[in-house]
Each structure stands twice: as structure tokens, then as C-alpha cells.
Amino acid sequence: MKYDFDTVYNRKNTNSIKYKKHPRYPDVSDVIPMWVADMDFKTAPEITDALQSASECGIFGYTELDDEYYDLLIKWNKKRFGFDIKRDWIVPCEGVLFGISAAIRALSKAGDSVLIMQPVYHPFLNIIKSLKRRPVVSVLNFDGQKYYIDFNDLENRIVEENVKLLLFCSPHNPVSRVWDKEELCNVVNICKRHNVIIVSDEIHSDLVFKNHFPAASLSKEAADITVAVTSVTKTFNLAGIKGANLIIANTDIRNKTEREILSTCAGEMGIMSAAAAKAAYRHGEEWLQQLLKYLKSNADYVIESFENTKIKPIAPEGTYLMWLDCRKLGLNSRELEEFFIRDCGVWMSSGFIFGEGGNGFMRMNIACPKSVLEKAITQIKKRL
Ligand SMILES: Cc1ncc(COP(=O)(O)O)c(C=O)c1O
């Protein structure tokens, strides 16, 4: 491998959120953090080089995105997903959640219903509630191996609750599904039938072990009702640098969303975000291929290690977050959390925070050197 994913770096005392003390267990020290979604790998060296050159001049004034930024983003999407984006569809902003919040504000009003499919990335529910929209939940089906969208329930909820907007997660965090083309077409058709706008969070789209299809790439009709939100921050471990793109083909939807972003008087991409994103799009592909191999091997290791135990990992199709079915341990949500933190010394995200269907599950971040993963699993298995 050209790139190094094995070295263990000390991130303690760097203001890293991942390495802070657990708010509910501040007395527990030396816990292995496998919760929040950032990686313990250094980003691609080409990105670090670009950031170093950007800082050399020492002047960090207001920055405009240049033609090159847009060209690189368009090429990346075409090459990786066959997604043809026009330059004027792109609305850059400072982060994925920032973009989602702006789109919800622009495209719905207080009291409107916004649908999410739980278990799902927990800030979705918080954003909907804090914007005074009404959350409507359709729970994913689980057959013991894999999660599926319950299309009947989805359509019923949309009709019965007069849903205006679907906040979709594709690939889906935390259950690691990369939706098939057919599943995506069904979602689009249902939304189209009932005039529902899709805000599709595709931040994990590069981190996949099978083909990802951007919802908006499926058809002209799909593009017409979809706000895609993408970023390289998850792919290349740049969460602290920020930056995202909303990709919106429909002019009316785009104008409304852009106006909402402008009204915040914030949200532009900064000079460092732009430099990092350009380097990622230009040079990042080989690093990403190697990262994916490393993640796949970590995922296989987790599956093998828990064979014939009371923990059943769900085979991930994408993301670096593994969803562990721990229901056979027979513990309630708080007991489960405490068991992993106090007894095993491993801090994962507790399933219940992702909403309905999350109880009894844990989400494990496997984007760490293999030696760290081995240590965590050894500590857990000793206690099973
Ligand atoms: C599905 C999903 N959306 C959004 C984010 C956060 O994106 P940002 O930091 O750009 O707001 C995450 C981070 O884990 C995520 O998993």
C-alpha cells in the first residue's frame, strides 16, 4: 500500500471531540473511542500539501470558489457515479447539516411534516424539531441480516401525515445500506406522486463497497424534486475543515434554498475548505481506493471476530460505521452502553439515539488502525 493506515496517532489533548471524556462516564479513562464519525487516519498527504501551500502566504482573506473547483467537482461526480451535474446547479456551503437545515427552512414552513426513516443519523430529528417542523417516522424493516425501506408504510405516512419533505440518508447511517437503483426509483416515484421534495444526504457516497447512485441522477423527474447534499469531508477526514455542496437541478428549489443560505449571512466555504476539496478531487482517488480496501478488511475482521457470540454485526454496504445487533446480550439501552464503556473500555454510539428500531444495537466506527480494532474487540470478547 502506498498510503499508511496502520500508524496509531495520539489525538488526546488536541480538542478532538472523539477523544473527549464521555459526558455520562467522566470517571472512565482510557476508553477506546469508536463513536463519532471521524477517522483515526491522516488525510491523503496531497491534501495536507495543498493546505500547507494555501497557508504559506499567511493572508487568509475572503475567498471565491474558482472555475477549477466546479470543474473538479463535476468530473468527480461524473466519474464516480455517472452523475451529470451542470455548474449552475451547485450551491456550495459550509457543511452538510448547515445545508440540510437551510433546505428545510427554504422548502417547508413551521408545522409542516418532514419524514425520516429510522433508525437514522440522530441530528436529523433534532434539526426537524428545532426548526418547528413535525417529524414523521417510517421505521426501516430488518430481516435479521439487512435493512429495507418499508414502501407501503412510507407512502401511507406521506399521505396520512401530509408530508412535504423527505430527509433521506443515502448511503444510510447507521445501518450501512447503500440503496439499490430499484429502491431509489421507488422512493422517487412515491415522492413524485405526492409532491414531496427529497433532501438527500449523500455525505457517505464515496465510502461504499458497491455502486452508489445519487438519487438525482436516476431521471429528469428525480433531479427535479431532489436536493442532493454532498461533501468530501467524510471521505477524506476533513470534518474539522468543513465544506459541502448542495446540488439542485430545479431552478425554483435552488433559488429558494440559495436565498435562505444568503439570509444567514454565513455559510460560505472558507479558503482552507476550498483548497482541501480541490486537492481531494484532483489527487484523492488512489488514497480513497486504498482506504476502502482497509475499511473492508476491518469490517470482515469484525464479522469474523464476533462469529458464534451474542453480538451480530450487520455486513456493511458502505460507510465506516458498523451496526451491531447486541439484543442477545439481554441488556436495556443504558445497561448496554454502560457495559461497553465500563466493562469493555470501548465507547461506541448507542443505538437508541438513532430513534425507533435502535434499541439493543450499537454503532461501531471502524475507521481506525487494525491494531486498535483488534484491541477493542479483544476487550469486548473477554467480557462476553
Ligand atoms: C449522514 C450524515 N450527515 C451529515 C453529517 C455531518 O456533516 P457536516 O459535518 O458536514 O455537517 C454526518 C456526520 O457524521 C453524517 O453521518
The ligand as a MOL file (V3000), in Angstrom:
LIG
                    3D

  0  0  0     0  0            999 V3000
M  V30 BEGIN CTAB
M  V30 COUNTS 16 16 0 0 0
M  V30 BEGIN ATOM
M  V30 1 C -25.3590 11.2280 7.4140 0
M  V30 2 C -24.5340 12.3840 7.9100 0
M  V30 3 N -24.8550 13.6400 7.5530 0
M  V30 4 C -24.1440 14.7130 7.9760 0
M  V30 5 C -23.0410 14.5580 8.7980 0
M  V30 6 C -22.3210 15.7750 9.2800 0
M  V30 7 O -21.9180 16.5910 8.2160 0
M  V30 8 P -21.3110 18.0320 8.4660 0
M  V30 9 O -20.2420 17.8830 9.4890 0
M  V30 10 O -20.7840 18.4890 7.1290 0
M  V30 11 O -22.4320 18.9040 8.9250 0
M  V30 12 C -22.6670 13.2620 9.1900 0
M  V30 13 C -21.5320 13.0580 10.0920 0
M  V30 14 O -21.3050 12.0020 10.6090 0
M  V30 15 C -23.4190 12.1570 8.7290 0
M  V30 16 O -23.1120 10.8890 9.0680 0
M  V30 END ATOM
M  V30 BEGIN BOND
M  V30 1 1 1 2
M  V30 2 1 2 3
M  V30 3 2 2 15
M  V30 4 2 3 4
M  V30 5 1 4 5
M  V30 6 1 5 6
M  V30 7 2 5 12
M  V30 8 1 6 7
M  V30 9 1 7 8
M  V30 10 2 8 9
M  V30 11 1 8 10
M  V30 12 1 8 11
M  V30 13 1 12 13
M  V30 14 1 12 15
M  V30 15 2 13 14
M  V30 16 1 15 16
M  V30 END BOND
M  V30 END CTAB
M  END
